[in-house]
Amino acid sequence: MALHGMKIGFLFNHDCIHQVSHTAPIICQLVALGQDVTVITSSVEQEAHVRRTVAACAQNVTFVRIDISLLARAVNVVARSFLPFRRIANLRENVRLFSRFDALVVPETTSALLKSHFRLDIKLIYFPHGAGDRSIGFRDVTRFFDLVLLPGEKTRERMQASRLIRPDAHSVVGYPKFDIVDLSRRRRFFDNDRPTVLYNPHFDPVLSSWWDMGLEVLDWFARQDDYNLIFAPHVMLFRRNLHTSVEHRRLRLRRMIPQKIRNLSHILIDTGSANSVDMSYVRGADIYLGDVSSQIYEWIYRPRPCIFLNSHGARWRDNPNYAHWNMGQVIDRVDELPHALAVAQAQQELYAPRQQEAFAATFHTVPNESAASRAARDIVYFLSHGKTAAA
């Protein structure tokens, strides 16, 4: 089945490393199929993370790092608070490089600008970074991609309902990130036997609980001694001081974490290390506390209690953007948190079947075949036939 001679680029064009694990596992599988693969990154950190992920085949992969002009860097100092300027500039200034490839594989939608605005004639292949429910993951921009690879039926059905994908140009392959994580391994982060809570707020200035509840949550955990806390927000939250929600048209200045909370033995604060993106905390905690992050779907690989903070007064019932809130308790105020934690294990009897059902719908699995190998096979088939195998 291998089609030799195709030049396939994997583009990682972001401020952080959290998108790498969603597509990088596919690289070695394509190399095994005889494909010519180049990894294009926009930072030293991203390249290092990719190299770790593809260590088994790195000697057969070309690595290229892109950057923007001095003028664009100066503009970015101001513009980055309002839009992903550097990412856009990286696309615009490297069109000639991208034109050398037959296809580009990307884990985000900003790259659609290559077709919509920069008129690049290339096959764009998209695999979403995460399997969440937020409306931003189901936008019209998806139509610009030639091939869309999806983690499971839940995402496919919602994209089909909105006519974002074509029958002959999408494929359900599973979740490549799971291929490189040992889900049976659980790390200990505290030297006691208290239950450990993972607080994982998003960064969106409207939807995230951090802006209106976050410091109150941290303060409550600081004053009690029944639970450990891992505070590991979305890696973008502390990447910037000023956050803009393009989707919800809101601008907010991020609040700082008080020093007194940083030095407590029962609280671990991580605002962006590799542990935040490799499921270390997801595997090591007992109770999930969050809002709208897609990380909740990684959490339920092993059903455990979840608590969701409705800080923005969402009318979430029967709303597909909040489907994950059906998998745990939803509270509207921080003063409800002590009771929610106290009954979390008892309530889990109700929520465990929902979590199992949601996991099965969200992630496609096939015995004895990895998601990355399915993705690689479908990419090669699409590039050689102009359609997916199931079409």
N, C-alpha and C positions, 0 to 999 in steps of 0.2 A: 504494500500500500504506500510505501514511502515515496514521496515526490522529491527528487534531489534537485538542488540548485535554487530553491526558493530562499530569498533573504528575508528573515523575520526579525523585526526589532521589538524589544520589550522596553517600553518607555516608563520611567519612574520620575515624575515631574511634580514634586510636592515639597512642602516645608519640612515634613517629618517622615518617619520610616514606616508608619502604620499600614500603608497600602502594599508594601513589598510582598508580604506573605500570601497575598491573595492571587498573585499571578506568577511569582518567581518559581514555585514548584513545577510549573509546566515546562520550564526551560530545559531541564535535563531530559525530559521525556521527548521533546522535539529534537534534541541533539541525537538521542537514541534512534530516532526515525530518519536520521541523515540530513537534518535541516541545518542551514547556516544561520546561527542565532547571534545577534548583537544586543547587549544590554546598554541602554542609554539612561544615565542618571543625571540629576541636577544638583547633587550634593555628595560630599565625601561619605556622610553617614548612610545615605541610601546605597551607595556602591558597596560599602563594607557589609551591609545587611544582606544584599543580594549575593555577594561572594560567599558569605557563610551559608546561605540557603542552598546554593548550587555548587558547593565545594566538590562534590563527586564528579562534576563535569566542567568545572571552571576552566580547565586547560583547553577546552574546545569551544569556549565562548569568547567573543570579542567584547571589551568594555570601553565605552566612550562616555566622557563626562561633558555636559553642555553648560554654558553660562551665558549671561547677558552682558550687554555693553555697559561702559561706565556711565553713560547718560541714562540708560534704563535703570541702573542701580540707584542713581540719584533720585529719579522719579519714584522708584519703589519705596523709598523711605517714607514718603507721604501717602502714596496710593495704596500700600498694602493694608491699611486699616479699612479700606472701603471695597476692595476687590482683589482677586488673586493676581495682581499685576505681574509679579515675577514669573509665575507659571505661564501667563499669556505671552509675556515677552520671550520666554524660552521657546515657545512654539513658533512665534513669528520670526525670530532671529535664526532659527535652525531648520527652516523649511527645506533648504537645499540638502541638508544631511538626511532628513526624513525621506526625501524623494528617492534615495538610493535603495529603499526597501520595497519589497512586494507587499508587506503587511506590517502594521504596528499593533502590538497587543498592549492595552492600557487598562488600568483599574479605576479610572475616573472619567468624568464627562467633559472636563475642560478641553480635552484633546479633540473633541468634535469640532473645535474652531479651525482645525487644520482643513476640514472640508467646507464648513459653513462660511468661513471668512477668508482663509488663506488659500483656498482653491487647490489644495494638494490632491493629486490623483493617486490614491493609495487605498488599500483595503484596511479599514480600521476595525479592530477586533476588541470588544469591550467585555470585561468581566468585572461586575460591581465589587467594590471593596466592602464586604459586609452583606448581611441578608436581613436588614431591618425593615421597618414599616413606614418610616417617615416619607412624606409626600415628595421630598426632594429626590428620592430614588426612583421616581416614576414620572419623569418630566419628558416633554416632547423632544428634547435634545437626543434622547436615545435613538430616534429614527435616523440620525446621521451615521450610525455605525453599520458596517456591512455585515458583521457577524456578532451576535450577542450570546455569550456563554453564561449560563445561569446555575445557581446552586441547587434549586429545587422547584417543585411544582407551584408552591405558593407565589413565588416571584413571577414565574411564567404566566400563571393565570391572571395576575393583576396587570402585567404588561400587555397580555393579549386583550384584556377587556378595554384597555386604553388605546389599543392598536399601535403600540410602540415597537412591536417586533413583527417580522414577517415569518410565515410558516417555514420557508426554505432558508431562513437566515438566522436561526437561533437554535441553541441546543442546551439541554439540561445535563450538566456533567457532574454536579456535586460541589464540594467545597475544598479546593486544593490546600487551604491552610491546615485542615485536619491531617493531611498527609505528612506534615513535618512536625506535628506535635504528638508527644507521648501522652495520651489522655489518661493513662493509668498512673502516671507519676504525679504525686502531690507533695509540694514543698511546704515545709513549716517556716513561718515567718516570725513566730513568737515562741518564747520559752515557757508557755503556760498552756493550760487545757481549756481556756475560755473559748466560746464560739467566736469565730472571726467574721466580721461584716466587711464586705467590699462595697465602698461607696464610689460609684462610677458615673458622675454627672457628665452630660454632654457639654458642648461649648456654645451651642446656639443661644443667642441672647434673649430669645423669646421662650423656647421650649425647655431649656436647661434649668434644673433646680438650683444650680450654683448661685445664680444672681440674687435670688430672693430668700433662699433657705440654706445655702451651703455653709456659711459661717456659723449659723445657729446649729446645724447638724454637727459640725466639728466641735463646737463648744459643748454640746450635750454629751458626746462621746468622751470628751476630755474630763468631764466631771463625774463619770461613772466608772465602776470597776467590774462590771459583769461581762463586758465584751471587749475584744480587740477590734481595731478598725484599720483597714487598709484604704487610704484615700488615694485612688488612682483614676483621676478623671480622664476624659478623652485627651489625647496627647496635644491637641491643638489649643486647649483651654488656656494653658499657661505659656503658650508660644507667643501670644500677643497680649498687650495690655488693653487694646481697644478692639472690640469685636463687632462686626456688622453682620446682620442677617439679611442677605439679599432677598431671600424668599419672603421674609416677614417684615422687611423694611424697618429694622430696629438697630440702633447703635448704643452700645453700653461699654463702660469702662470696668475692667475686671478688678475685683477686690483682692487684696493680698491676704495671705495666711498669717495670723499672728504668730510671733516667734514662740510664745509660750506653748502653743500646740505642737510645734515642730520637735520639741524635746521630751516628749512623753513616751515611756517604754511600751505602752499598749496601743500606740498609734503610729502607723507607718505611712509616710507621705511620699508619694512618687508622682511627679508631675510630667513624666515623659521618658522614662528609661525603656530599654527593651523588654523588661518584665511587664510593662503595661500593654504590650502588643503581642506577646508570645503565649498568652493564656496562663502565665505563671500564677497570677492572682486569681484568675477564674478557677483554676484547679485547686488553689490553696485555701479558699474561703468557704464559709458555711452558709452565709445569707447574703443575698444580693440586694443592694439599695441603689436605686438609680432613677432614670426618667425616660429618655427616648433613645439611648444609645443602642446600636445594633449588637453590641457586645452581649446583650441579654440572650441572644440566640446561641452564642458560644457557651454561655453559662449553662443552658439547659441540656447540654450533652449528657449531664448527670443531673436529673431532677432534684432541685433543692429550693428552699424558700426564697421568694422574691418580694420586695416591697418597692412600690413606685411612688415618687413624690410629685403630686399634681400642683406645681407651684404657679401655674399660669391659668388655673381655672378652666382646664380643657373639658369640653363635653365629649368624653372619650368613649362612652359606650356605643357600640355598633359603628365605630369609626375605624376604618381600616388602617389609618395612620397610627392608631394606638392599639392595634390588635394584641400586642405583647402584654398590655396591662391586664388582660384576662388571665394571665398566668400567675398572678399574685395579688397581694393586698395593695390597694391604692389609698393613700392618705393625702389630705389637703393641708395639714399643718404639722409642724415639727413636734408639737406637744402630743400628737397621736403616735409618735414613733415608739416610745417605751412600750405601749400596749401592743403595737404591731409586732415588735420584736419578741415580746413575751409569748405571743400565741402563734408565732411563725411556724414552729415545728408541728403543732397540732393542726394548723390550717393547711399544711402541705398535703395532707390526705386528700383534700379537695382539689388542689392545684396540680399535683403530680401527673394525673392522667391528661390534663390540658397541656402540660409541658411536653409530655411524650408525643402527643398528637401534633403539637406545633413543630417539634423537632423533625418528625417524619415528613411533614409537609414542606419544611424549609430546606432540608438537606437530602438530596438524592444520594443513595448509596447502592453500590453493587458489590457483592462478595468477591473478594480476591482481585479487585480492580480499583486502582486509585483514581481519584477525581482528576489529578494532573494528567494521568495517561489517557483518560477519556477526552479531556480537553485537547491534548496534543493531537490525538487521532482525528478529532472533529475539525481542528484547524487545518490539518493537512488535507483532509477530504474536501473541505470547503474551498481551499485555495486551488485545488486541482479540478474540481467539478463545478464551482460557482454556486453551490448550494450545499445544504447539510444532508447527511446520509439518510435521515428520516423523512426528508421532504418528498 
